[in-house]
Amino acid sequence: MLRFLISVWIALAALTLPAAAQPARTDNVEAELHAARASAAPGETFTIVLRQSIREHWHTYWRNPGDSGEPTELTWTVPDGARVGEIQWPTPEAIPFAMLVNYGYEGEVLFPIEVTAPASARPGETLTFIADAYWLVCSDICIPEEAQLRLAIPVAAQGSDDPRWAARIADAVAQLPKREPGVEARIGADGVLSVALPNMGEARNPRFFPFSRDVVRAGEAQRPRSGANGVSFTLTPGVADNLGRAALEGVVAYETRANGRWVQRGVEIAAEPGEPIAGTTDQPATISDSYPLAELEREAGGVSAPAMQSMTPAAVLLALGLAFLGGLILNVMPCVLPVLSVKALAFAGGVRAGEARRHGLLYCAGVMATFLALAVLLIVLREAGEAVGWGFQLQAPWVTSALALLFFVIGLNLIGAFSVGGSLQNAGGALTSRNGDAGAFFTGALAVVAATPCTAPFMAGAIGAALTQSSGVTVAIFAALALGFALPLTLLHFAPGLQRAIPKPGPWMERVRNVLAFPMFGAAIWLAWVLTEQAGPMGTLALLSVAAALGFAVFVARWGRAWMIAGAAVLALTAAFSWRPLVGAERQAVLVSQAWSAARVAALREEGRAVFVNFTAAWCVTCKVNEATSLATPQVAEAFADANVAYLVGDWTNRDEAIAAALAEHGRAGVPLYVYYPPEGNAVVLPQILSRELVIETVMGERE
């Protein structure tokens, strides 16, 4: 009788006590396991979740992390006879960072996992599930974190729901992206993915997330369009280079209205090669201002231009006044003042009154012509569907590079490293006069170009109005802006009294000229930073290399023809090796890397995979040359994919004792070090100077 009462008490306790979870906390993530069932019956299949509560402004990753990162991994220790399924991935978010786009999660996320209790389990027992969890959590930096998670679930003759977690887990499962009946998808040879989805007219911010990391470039705009029958995306091929020739699987994510608010939804698709589905490309999809990739899609023309609303005459006059005032103030902005200061030095040198007035008119003409040319270009791009604004040309890396080099060369000229046109100016008086007129005109043009990174007070509203009005109003507003910008220096050319206020020529002029070089260098440095945001560290390295070669060329040119030829040769060779990042060109394919660790190498080899390890550092020139010429190429990427080789990078830019130990193990005191681990057998150490052919032969030879 006592044994019977004890058994009843244990059974009742199992029915009423929830499954016990032990949370783990790292610096950036709180993680724990929870079950939908407070108790489980023998052999029952139920759902548990991995809950991650992620620190604000940090994120973890989806199954395909995008341009960088790693997905969360769980390694299980479970009771005998129990089974644990794979992680089921909620619809991800696009997370941009600089020029990259990653796929992952922020805030709180629940990952459902199906679990089956052992059929041999007995009521009264407790099933303990242990997960060794690994995740990469990133913000401005990335930190790999690990934790051990435990979940204890009582066994009962009849299972029962957990009162707290059953509903939440059921909702998480319901929100998982799934295949839906009647959803058809096709992928064309041109990279256009069309998906038949109902009610897309009420949705916004669509994005396609491929399951494969190599098939589509994550960081490119997808130019989503929608229609009565669904949505389409224009995808950029990735490393695999088979887009449109093979089935494409992934998730289409979008936002839709539910209970008065926008919520994210996702549908899983499998697109077969074929022609686009009709009614999916009618108009640009709706992109909200709050969407993380709104700027990326708008720069690519993925959204329609702002709707035109006519301004009243009073509003037009106000916009013209603001534009004129903004143009006046623009003269003293840091982007412009150094250029105008150089022009003002000409007066201190003693310019004749008639010549000064002519130069003033030519300067004004240069300003007006350049501003109006910008207005016409903006109108043409706007009519073509581009989303553009003031300074839009700086969105092109080649323009940023050219401006940085131009300001650098002007700075060298001001500091006395070289002089322009000294010998040509002695060729004749007529040629001298022509050069002076041209210099006045192009000073105005250069001042406008220099002004585009700046927005003066009162100017933003006028420019915004100009870009939403008819072509005539747009041109008028830009003309008012140009007039305000040109007026101060033009008046200086026509006002003898103001000219007399300028000090007489003397040694001070050369000192002022030298000092003005440094604002030019400052502008070049700022533009180099802009290029870093556009083209990454390699773009900045290329720009600095070309700047050094350009400085060498203009400096030695004064030593004679032979030195001029040598300088030009150095500049040409440097540009030949550096032009791609300066113009925004990207390599056709790059290797997808993982962070190196000895444990990661061991785990991959246990899976039967070959591993190629690159021990490198940002300060290692040989490393970067090898990576550019012999690793980050389409041929090597294809060989790695064919041979199923994992590419691991050990970054020794900052001191790392584990990497130092690995280097010492292979008899090296520094980087580069390249080690290839075949699926079976001993590691192979490659030479410090690589070639593309050597890497391919090593990988393919071992595979065969």
SEPA-552198 format. One line per field, with one value per residue (C-alpha): residue in three letters; x, y, z; residue number from 1. Coordinates in steps of 0.1 Angstrom, whole numbers, plus 5000, padded with zeros to 4 digits. Layout:
<sites>
aa: [ALA,...]
X: [X,...]
Y: [Y,...]
Z: [Z,...]
i: [NUM,...]
</sites>
This chain:
<sites>
aa: [MET,LEU,ARG,PHE,LEU,ILE,SER,VAL,TRP,ILE,ALA,LEU,ALA,ALA,LEU,THR,LEU,PRO,ALA,ALA,ALA,GLN,PRO,ALA,ARG,THR,ASP,ASN,VAL,GLU,ALA,GLU,LEU,HIS,ALA,ALA,ARG,ALA,SER,ALA,ALA,PRO,GLY,GLU,THR,PHE,THR,ILE,VAL,LEU,ARG,GLN,SER,ILE,ARG,GLU,HIS,TRP,HIS,THR,TYR,TRP,ARG,ASN,PRO,GLY,ASP,SER,GLY,GLU,PRO,THR,GLU,LEU,THR,TRP,THR,VAL,PRO,ASP,GLY,ALA,ARG,VAL,GLY,GLU,ILE,GLN,TRP,PRO,THR,PRO,GLU,ALA,ILE,PRO,PHE,ALA,MET,LEU,VAL,ASN,TYR,GLY,TYR,GLU,GLY,GLU,VAL,LEU,PHE,PRO,ILE,GLU,VAL,THR,ALA,PRO,ALA,SER,ALA,ARG,PRO,GLY,GLU,THR,LEU,THR,PHE,ILE,ALA,ASP,ALA,TYR,TRP,LEU,VAL,CYS,SER,ASP,ILE,CYS,ILE,PRO,GLU,GLU,ALA,GLN,LEU,ARG,LEU,ALA,ILE,PRO,VAL,ALA,ALA,GLN,GLY,SER,ASP,ASP,PRO,ARG,TRP,ALA,ALA,ARG,ILE,ALA,ASP,ALA,VAL,ALA,GLN,LEU,PRO,LYS,ARG,GLU,PRO,GLY,VAL,GLU,ALA,ARG,ILE,GLY,ALA,ASP,GLY,VAL,LEU,SER,VAL,ALA,LEU,PRO,ASN,MET,GLY,GLU,ALA,ARG,ASN,PRO,ARG,PHE,PHE,PRO,PHE,SER,ARG,ASP,VAL,VAL,ARG,ALA,GLY,GLU,ALA,GLN,ARG,PRO,ARG,SER,GLY,ALA,ASN,GLY,VAL,SER,PHE,THR,LEU,THR,PRO,GLY,VAL,ALA,ASP,ASN,LEU,GLY,ARG,ALA,ALA,LEU,GLU,GLY,VAL,VAL,ALA,TYR,GLU,THR,ARG,ALA,ASN,GLY,ARG,TRP,VAL,GLN,ARG,GLY,VAL,GLU,ILE,ALA,ALA,GLU,PRO,GLY,GLU,PRO,ILE,ALA,GLY,THR,THR,ASP,GLN,PRO,ALA,THR,ILE,SER,ASP,SER,TYR,PRO,LEU,ALA,GLU,LEU,GLU,ARG,GLU,ALA,GLY,GLY,VAL,SER,ALA,PRO,ALA,MET,GLN,SER,MET,THR,PRO,ALA,ALA,VAL,LEU,LEU,ALA,LEU,GLY,LEU,ALA,PHE,LEU,GLY,GLY,LEU,ILE,LEU,ASN,VAL,MET,PRO,CYS,VAL,LEU,PRO,VAL,LEU,SER,VAL,LYS,ALA,LEU,ALA,PHE,ALA,GLY,GLY,VAL,ARG,ALA,GLY,GLU,ALA,ARG,ARG,HIS,GLY,LEU,LEU,TYR,CYS,ALA,GLY,VAL,MET,ALA,THR,PHE,LEU,ALA,LEU,ALA,VAL,LEU,LEU,ILE,VAL,LEU,ARG,GLU,ALA,GLY,GLU,ALA,VAL,GLY,TRP,GLY,PHE,GLN,LEU,GLN,ALA,PRO,TRP,VAL,THR,SER,ALA,LEU,ALA,LEU,LEU,PHE,PHE,VAL,ILE,GLY,LEU,ASN,LEU,ILE,GLY,ALA,PHE,SER,VAL,GLY,GLY,SER,LEU,GLN,ASN,ALA,GLY,GLY,ALA,LEU,THR,SER,ARG,ASN,GLY,ASP,ALA,GLY,ALA,PHE,PHE,THR,GLY,ALA,LEU,ALA,VAL,VAL,ALA,ALA,THR,PRO,CYS,THR,ALA,PRO,PHE,MET,ALA,GLY,ALA,ILE,GLY,ALA,ALA,LEU,THR,GLN,SER,SER,GLY,VAL,THR,VAL,ALA,ILE,PHE,ALA,ALA,LEU,ALA,LEU,GLY,PHE,ALA,LEU,PRO,LEU,THR,LEU,LEU,HIS,PHE,ALA,PRO,GLY,LEU,GLN,ARG,ALA,ILE,PRO,LYS,PRO,GLY,PRO,TRP,MET,GLU,ARG,VAL,ARG,ASN,VAL,LEU,ALA,PHE,PRO,MET,PHE,GLY,ALA,ALA,ILE,TRP,LEU,ALA,TRP,VAL,LEU,THR,GLU,GLN,ALA,GLY,PRO,MET,GLY,THR,LEU,ALA,LEU,LEU,SER,VAL,ALA,ALA,ALA,LEU,GLY,PHE,ALA,VAL,PHE,VAL,ALA,ARG,TRP,GLY,ARG,ALA,TRP,MET,ILE,ALA,GLY,ALA,ALA,VAL,LEU,ALA,LEU,THR,ALA,ALA,PHE,SER,TRP,ARG,PRO,LEU,VAL,GLY,ALA,GLU,ARG,GLN,ALA,VAL,LEU,VAL,SER,GLN,ALA,TRP,SER,ALA,ALA,ARG,VAL,ALA,ALA,LEU,ARG,GLU,GLU,GLY,ARG,ALA,VAL,PHE,VAL,ASN,PHE,THR,ALA,ALA,TRP,CYS,VAL,THR,CYS,LYS,VAL,ASN,GLU,ALA,THR,SER,LEU,ALA,THR,PRO,GLN,VAL,ALA,GLU,ALA,PHE,ALA,ASP,ALA,ASN,VAL,ALA,TYR,LEU,VAL,GLY,ASP,TRP,THR,ASN,ARG,ASP,GLU,ALA,ILE,ALA,ALA,ALA,LEU,ALA,GLU,HIS,GLY,ARG,ALA,GLY,VAL,PRO,LEU,TYR,VAL,TYR,TYR,PRO,PRO,GLU,GLY,ASN,ALA,VAL,VAL,LEU,PRO,GLN,ILE,LEU,SER,ARG,GLU,LEU,VAL,ILE,GLU,THR,VAL,MET,GLY,GLU,ARG,GLU]
X: [5000,5028,5046,5013,5009,5045,5039,5008,5025,5054,5029,5010,5042,5053,5019,5021,5058,5071,5102,5133,5157,5190,5197,5233,5245,5275,5286,5261,5235,5213,5204,5182,5161,5124,5098,5062,5054,5057,5059,5063,5049,5072,5079,5061,5074,5071,5088,5115,5130,5164,5157,5183,5180,5206,5222,5209,5227,5242,5230,5234,5230,5206,5215,5230,5247,5251,5283,5300,5293,5284,5251,5243,5253,5241,5258,5236,5240,5206,5192,5194,5166,5158,5160,5167,5160,5177,5173,5142,5151,5127,5125,5157,5163,5188,5215,5237,5272,5293,5293,5282,5247,5243,5213,5204,5184,5183,5165,5148,5145,5131,5145,5121,5135,5116,5124,5112,5113,5126,5099,5115,5112,5092,5068,5086,5120,5135,5149,5179,5189,5223,5233,5268,5259,5281,5271,5288,5274,5284,5281,5311,5331,5324,5328,5324,5306,5299,5276,5263,5225,5204,5167,5151,5117,5097,5082,5045,5021,5002,5021,5009,5015,5037,5014,5040,5057,5032,5015,5047,5063,5032,5032,5070,5063,5034,5055,5083,5086,5069,5060,5025,5002,4999,5031,5051,5086,5109,5145,5156,5190,5192,5189,5153,5134,5096,5073,5036,5023,4988,4982,5017,5000,4995,5030,5063,5101,5103,5137,5149,5172,5188,5196,5230,5257,5274,5245,5236,5257,5241,5253,5238,5204,5176,5154,5122,5091,5055,5023,4989,5003,5033,5068,5101,5138,5168,5196,5234,5252,5275,5305,5286,5279,5249,5221,5193,5206,5196,5169,5170,5158,5153,5129,5109,5105,5081,5061,5023,4997,4982,4961,4970,5008,5035,5047,5073,5063,5082,5074,5098,5102,5119,5123,5129,5146,5121,5105,5092,5057,5034,5021,5051,5071,5046,5060,5087,5079,5071,5101,5097,5121,5127,5138,5175,5182,5161,5192,5207,5176,5170,5205,5200,5167,5147,5119,5100,5109,5090,5056,5055,5034,5031,5043,5024,5041,5048,5065,5086,5098,5106,5126,5145,5153,5165,5186,5203,5210,5223,5246,5260,5267,5282,5312,5325,5319,5351,5347,5348,5368,5403,5395,5382,5412,5436,5417,5417,5456,5455,5443,5471,5495,5483,5456,5447,5412,5400,5414,5399,5364,5368,5380,5351,5326,5343,5343,5306,5300,5319,5298,5265,5274,5284,5254,5230,5248,5242,5205,5201,5218,5196,5165,5176,5183,5151,5131,5149,5136,5168,5166,5192,5201,5227,5262,5248,5279,5300,5280,5303,5337,5355,5343,5354,5388,5393,5383,5407,5436,5427,5428,5460,5477,5464,5479,5513,5512,5504,5532,5557,5563,5558,5544,5519,5525,5557,5573,5540,5533,5566,5555,5536,5514,5483,5486,5492,5460,5441,5453,5442,5407,5404,5417,5390,5363,5374,5380,5342,5336,5361,5345,5311,5325,5342,5309,5289,5299,5287,5251,5249,5221,5188,5201,5186,5150,5155,5173,5145,5119,5138,5140,5102,5091,5089,5121,5116,5113,5143,5165,5154,5162,5197,5202,5194,5218,5245,5240,5243,5274,5291,5282,5308,5339,5324,5318,5354,5365,5344,5349,5383,5378,5377,5407,5427,5419,5439,5475,5503,5524,5552,5567,5534,5518,5540,5534,5496,5499,5517,5492,5463,5478,5468,5430,5434,5452,5424,5397,5417,5418,5381,5374,5397,5375,5344,5361,5367,5330,5323,5351,5365,5401,5414,5399,5418,5450,5446,5439,5470,5491,5481,5485,5521,5528,5512,5532,5564,5555,5548,5578,5604,5590,5609,5642,5640,5624,5639,5626,5592,5590,5600,5574,5547,5557,5555,5521,5508,5520,5505,5472,5471,5473,5449,5422,5395,5385,5389,5361,5340,5347,5345,5360,5337,5341,5356,5362,5337,5358,5353,5374,5402,5405,5421,5388,5371,5397,5393,5355,5356,5380,5358,5331,5354,5360,5393,5404,5426,5439,5453,5472,5474,5474,5463,5499,5514,5520,5529,5496,5475,5493,5487,5451,5445,5463,5461,5431,5403,5398,5368,5390,5402,5367,5353,5380,5373,5335,5341,5364,5342,5371,5365,5384,5396,5414,5436,5439,5471,5467,5464,5485,5468,5485,5466,5477,5513,5513,5500,5527,5554,5540,5548,5582,5572,5576,5553,5528,5519,5514,5492,5482,5461,5445,5432,5402,5427,5464,5489,5488,5506,5524,5524,5552,5549,5546,5515,5502,5467,5478,5496,5465,5442,5466,5470,5432,5422,5451,5443,5406,5414]
Y: [5000,5024,5016,5023,5057,5067,5058,5078,5108,5106,5104,5134,5154,5146,5159,5192,5201,5217,5206,5221,5242,5257,5290,5300,5335,5348,5384,5389,5361,5344,5309,5282,5252,5249,5222,5224,5196,5197,5159,5134,5100,5071,5073,5106,5132,5168,5202,5220,5253,5269,5304,5331,5366,5386,5418,5450,5459,5424,5394,5357,5340,5320,5287,5307,5336,5357,5375,5365,5346,5312,5296,5284,5248,5222,5190,5167,5142,5125,5095,5061,5056,5093,5112,5149,5166,5194,5231,5246,5281,5311,5336,5356,5394,5411,5428,5452,5461,5484,5468,5434,5419,5392,5370,5365,5374,5402,5405,5372,5343,5307,5278,5248,5213,5181,5155,5119,5104,5068,5042,5023,5053,5046,5070,5086,5088,5121,5126,5149,5165,5182,5205,5218,5251,5272,5305,5335,5368,5400,5437,5458,5428,5391,5368,5331,5319,5285,5272,5239,5238,5213,5204,5179,5164,5141,5109,5102,5077,5106,5137,5172,5207,5232,5260,5287,5274,5253,5282,5302,5272,5264,5300,5297,5266,5282,5311,5290,5294,5265,5253,5265,5248,5266,5286,5283,5297,5299,5311,5324,5323,5360,5356,5368,5348,5350,5337,5333,5347,5361,5395,5409,5442,5446,5435,5454,5449,5415,5397,5363,5343,5313,5282,5279,5304,5302,5306,5343,5373,5384,5420,5429,5447,5423,5450,5435,5440,5429,5424,5409,5373,5377,5391,5389,5395,5401,5381,5384,5350,5339,5316,5285,5302,5280,5305,5298,5264,5244,5244,5272,5268,5293,5316,5346,5370,5400,5422,5422,5439,5419,5433,5469,5464,5451,5416,5395,5364,5339,5312,5284,5279,5256,5274,5254,5269,5285,5317,5344,5340,5365,5393,5393,5422,5450,5477,5482,5466,5488,5495,5513,5539,5518,5487,5480,5476,5506,5526,5496,5490,5527,5532,5503,5517,5491,5515,5541,5578,5601,5611,5646,5672,5706,5735,5767,5799,5810,5777,5779,5814,5802,5773,5797,5819,5790,5777,5811,5815,5779,5787,5817,5797,5769,5791,5788,5750,5730,5712,5745,5771,5756,5757,5793,5804,5793,5814,5844,5843,5854,5888,5892,5885,5917,5910,5938,5952,5942,5907,5903,5911,5887,5860,5867,5862,5830,5817,5825,5807,5776,5775,5780,5754,5728,5732,5732,5701,5684,5694,5679,5647,5645,5650,5623,5598,5606,5600,5567,5556,5562,5575,5603,5634,5660,5644,5613,5610,5602,5569,5557,5545,5558,5593,5592,5579,5605,5634,5621,5619,5654,5670,5652,5665,5700,5698,5687,5716,5741,5727,5732,5695,5705,5734,5731,5747,5767,5758,5760,5795,5808,5795,5828,5855,5842,5807,5823,5843,5812,5792,5820,5821,5783,5783,5808,5787,5754,5769,5774,5739,5724,5744,5729,5694,5700,5713,5681,5663,5693,5704,5740,5752,5760,5739,5705,5716,5734,5704,5681,5703,5704,5666,5662,5689,5694,5698,5735,5741,5718,5738,5771,5759,5747,5780,5799,5777,5783,5821,5822,5801,5821,5856,5863,5855,5871,5903,5902,5903,5934,5954,5973,5984,5948,5939,5968,5954,5923,5926,5934,5905,5892,5861,5857,5845,5814,5806,5809,5788,5761,5762,5758,5725,5708,5714,5698,5668,5667,5666,5637,5618,5622,5609,5580,5572,5574,5549,5526,5525,5518,5495,5482,5481,5469,5500,5522,5503,5507,5544,5550,5530,5550,5583,5573,5564,5597,5617,5600,5607,5644,5649,5633,5647,5680,5661,5655,5633,5600,5606,5616,5583,5564,5581,5575,5538,5534,5551,5529,5497,5507,5516,5483,5463,5486,5498,5472,5484,5520,5517,5495,5463,5431,5397,5371,5348,5346,5318,5316,5313,5301,5311,5287,5267,5234,5220,5232,5215,5183,5184,5189,5161,5138,5146,5134,5168,5182,5215,5243,5266,5301,5317,5353,5389,5423,5436,5407,5419,5385,5372,5398,5392,5354,5359,5383,5363,5327,5322,5347,5336,5319,5289,5282,5287,5262,5237,5240,5236,5205,5189,5199,5216,5238,5271,5282,5315,5320,5358,5367,5405,5407,5383,5350,5323,5295,5306,5311,5275,5263,5281,5267,5232,5236,5251,5287,5319,5340,5342,5333,5296,5274,5239,5215,5186,5159,5138,5111,5112,5138,5175,5192,5225,5246,5272,5307,5320,5305,5301,5295,5263,5249,5254,5237,5208,5203,5202,5182,5158,5148,5144,5121]
Z: [5000,5008,4975,4957,4974,4966,4929,4928,4944,4918,4889,4902,4907,4871,4858,4877,4877,4845,4827,4844,4823,4833,4815,4805,4803,4783,4778,4749,4749,4774,4762,4776,4765,4771,4763,4752,4775,4813,4812,4784,4778,4767,4730,4726,4701,4712,4706,4726,4718,4721,4733,4727,4742,4724,4737,4721,4688,4686,4665,4659,4626,4604,4587,4559,4576,4545,4537,4570,4602,4614,4623,4658,4664,4690,4699,4720,4748,4752,4771,4755,4729,4727,4694,4687,4654,4636,4645,4627,4616,4620,4591,4593,4591,4568,4589,4569,4581,4559,4524,4538,4544,4569,4577,4614,4644,4670,4703,4714,4690,4695,4675,4676,4677,4676,4704,4708,4743,4746,4742,4771,4795,4827,4845,4874,4855,4844,4809,4808,4775,4774,4745,4740,4722,4700,4684,4669,4682,4664,4665,4654,4663,4663,4694,4693,4725,4740,4767,4780,4783,4802,4801,4825,4815,4838,4823,4830,4817,4801,4790,4798,4784,4800,4811,4803,4772,4753,4737,4729,4713,4693,4680,4672,4652,4634,4623,4608,4570,4553,4518,4510,4486,4453,4457,4425,4419,4389,4385,4351,4334,4339,4377,4379,4406,4404,4431,4429,4462,4468,4484,4477,4470,4507,4516,4518,4522,4504,4504,4493,4516,4499,4518,4501,4509,4476,4451,4455,4467,4500,4499,4465,4459,4448,4431,4443,4421,4427,4408,4410,4411,4433,4436,4418,4426,4404,4420,4416,4411,4438,4439,4428,4394,4386,4392,4368,4358,4389,4415,4440,4475,4502,4521,4507,4537,4537,4560,4561,4583,4612,4640,4629,4629,4605,4612,4593,4575,4555,4530,4519,4481,4457,4423,4392,4361,4338,4324,4349,4362,4347,4370,4393,4378,4373,4396,4422,4455,4485,4506,4539,4553,4584,4563,4570,4532,4521,4511,4492,4472,4465,4452,4429,4416,4434,4444,4426,4426,4451,4438,4423,4441,4426,4448,4452,4437,4473,4481,4449,4459,4494,4479,4456,4485,4506,4477,4472,4510,4511,4482,4500,4531,4511,4504,4539,4543,4549,4516,4496,4515,4506,4469,4470,4492,4465,4439,4462,4463,4426,4437,4462,4433,4415,4388,4364,4368,4334,4337,4371,4359,4330,4354,4377,4349,4339,4374,4377,4344,4356,4388,4369,4341,4367,4389,4359,4345,4379,4377,4343,4353,4384,4363,4338,4366,4383,4352,4348,4383,4403,4439,4439,4459,4466,4465,4448,4426,4457,4459,4430,4443,4412,4418,4454,4444,4417,4440,4467,4442,4428,4462,4470,4439,4445,4480,4466,4442,4470,4492,4463,4454,4418,4397,4369,4335,4343,4309,4290,4303,4288,4254,4245,4259,4241,4256,4290,4287,4276,4306,4329,4315,4316,4352,4363,4347,4360,4395,4395,4383,4409,4437,4428,4427,4461,4475,4468,4500,4520,4528,4540,4563,4544,4515,4523,4521,4488,4473,4486,4470,4437,4434,4438,4413,4376,4355,4352,4390,4396,4372,4387,4422,4412,4393,4425,4445,4419,4419,4457,4456,4428,4441,4468,4448,4416,4435,4447,4410,4404,4435,4434,4470,4482,4461,4476,4511,4502,4515,4490,4476,4497,4514,4533,4501,4499,4535,4531,4499,4519,4547,4523,4512,4545,4542,4507,4523,4550,4523,4506,4539,4545,4510,4517,4547,4525,4501,4530,4536,4499,4489,4522,4534,4500,4484,4508,4503,4465,4468,4491,4467,4437,4457,4466,4429,4417,4442,4430,4394,4398,4420,4398,4366,4371,4369,4332,4305,4317,4353,4338,4319,4351,4372,4346,4344,4382,4382,4354,4370,4404,4388,4368,4401,4420,4398,4406,4441,4431,4405,4427,4407,4427,4421,4405,4434,4468,4493,4521,4553,4588,4619,4626,4658,4665,4676,4644,4623,4643,4640,4602,4598,4618,4593,4566,4551,4538,4554,4541,4568,4560,4589,4580,4593,4580,4583,4563,4527,4514,4529,4511,4478,4480,4489,4460,4434,4445,4469,4462,4426,4408,4399,4434,4448,4423,4432,4469,4463,4440,4466,4496,4512,4543,4542,4577,4584,4614,4618,4637,4632,4670,4692,4697,4717,4701,4666,4679,4691,4658,4640,4663,4658,4621,4626,4618,4638,4617,4589,4562,4569,4546,4558,4539,4558,4535,4546,4555,4561,4573,4569,4540,4545,4514,4504,4517,4481,4466,4431,4420,4401,4432,4454,4429,4423,4460,4466,4435,4436,4472,4463,4435]
i: [1,2,3,4,5,6,7,8,9,10,11,12,13,14,15,16,17,18,19,20,21,22,23,24,25,26,27,28,29,30,31,32,33,34,35,36,37,38,39,40,41,42,43,44,45,46,47,48,49,50,51,52,53,54,55,56,57,58,59,60,61,62,63,64,65,66,67,68,69,70,71,72,73,74,75,76,77,78,79,80,81,82,83,84,85,86,87,88,89,90,91,92,93,94,95,96,97,98,99,100,101,102,103,104,105,106,107,108,109,110,111,112,113,114,115,116,117,118,119,120,121,122,123,124,125,126,127,128,129,130,131,132,133,134,135,136,137,138,139,140,141,142,143,144,145,146,147,148,149,150,151,152,153,154,155,156,157,158,159,160,161,162,163,164,165,166,167,168,169,170,171,172,173,174,175,176,177,178,179,180,181,182,183,184,185,186,187,188,189,190,191,192,193,194,195,196,197,198,199,200,201,202,203,204,205,206,207,208,209,210,211,212,213,214,215,216,217,218,219,220,221,222,223,224,225,226,227,228,229,230,231,232,233,234,235,236,237,238,239,240,241,242,243,244,245,246,247,248,249,250,251,252,253,254,255,256,257,258,259,260,261,262,263,264,265,266,267,268,269,270,271,272,273,274,275,276,277,278,279,280,281,282,283,284,285,286,287,288,289,290,291,292,293,294,295,296,297,298,299,300,301,302,303,304,305,306,307,308,309,310,311,312,313,314,315,316,317,318,319,320,321,322,323,324,325,326,327,328,329,330,331,332,333,334,335,336,337,338,339,340,341,342,343,344,345,346,347,348,349,350,351,352,353,354,355,356,357,358,359,360,361,362,363,364,365,366,367,368,369,370,371,372,373,374,375,376,377,378,379,380,381,382,383,384,385,386,387,388,389,390,391,392,393,394,395,396,397,398,399,400,401,402,403,404,405,406,407,408,409,410,411,412,413,414,415,416,417,418,419,420,421,422,423,424,425,426,427,428,429,430,431,432,433,434,435,436,437,438,439,440,441,442,443,444,445,446,447,448,449,450,451,452,453,454,455,456,457,458,459,460,461,462,463,464,465,466,467,468,469,470,471,472,473,474,475,476,477,478,479,480,481,482,483,484,485,486,487,488,489,490,491,492,493,494,495,496,497,498,499,500,501,502,503,504,505,506,507,508,509,510,511,512,513,514,515,516,517,518,519,520,521,522,523,524,525,526,527,528,529,530,531,532,533,534,535,536,537,538,539,540,541,542,543,544,545,546,547,548,549,550,551,552,553,554,555,556,557,558,559,560,561,562,563,564,565,566,567,568,569,570,571,572,573,574,575,576,577,578,579,580,581,582,583,584,585,586,587,588,589,590,591,592,593,594,595,596,597,598,599,600,601,602,603,604,605,606,607,608,609,610,611,612,613,614,615,616,617,618,619,620,621,622,623,624,625,626,627,628,629,630,631,632,633,634,635,636,637,638,639,640,641,642,643,644,645,646,647,648,649,650,651,652,653,654,655,656,657,658,659,660,661,662,663,664,665,666,667,668,669,670,671,672,673,674,675,676,677,678,679,680,681,682,683,684,685,686,687,688,689,690,691,692,693,694,695,696,697,698,699,700,701,702,703,704]
</sites>
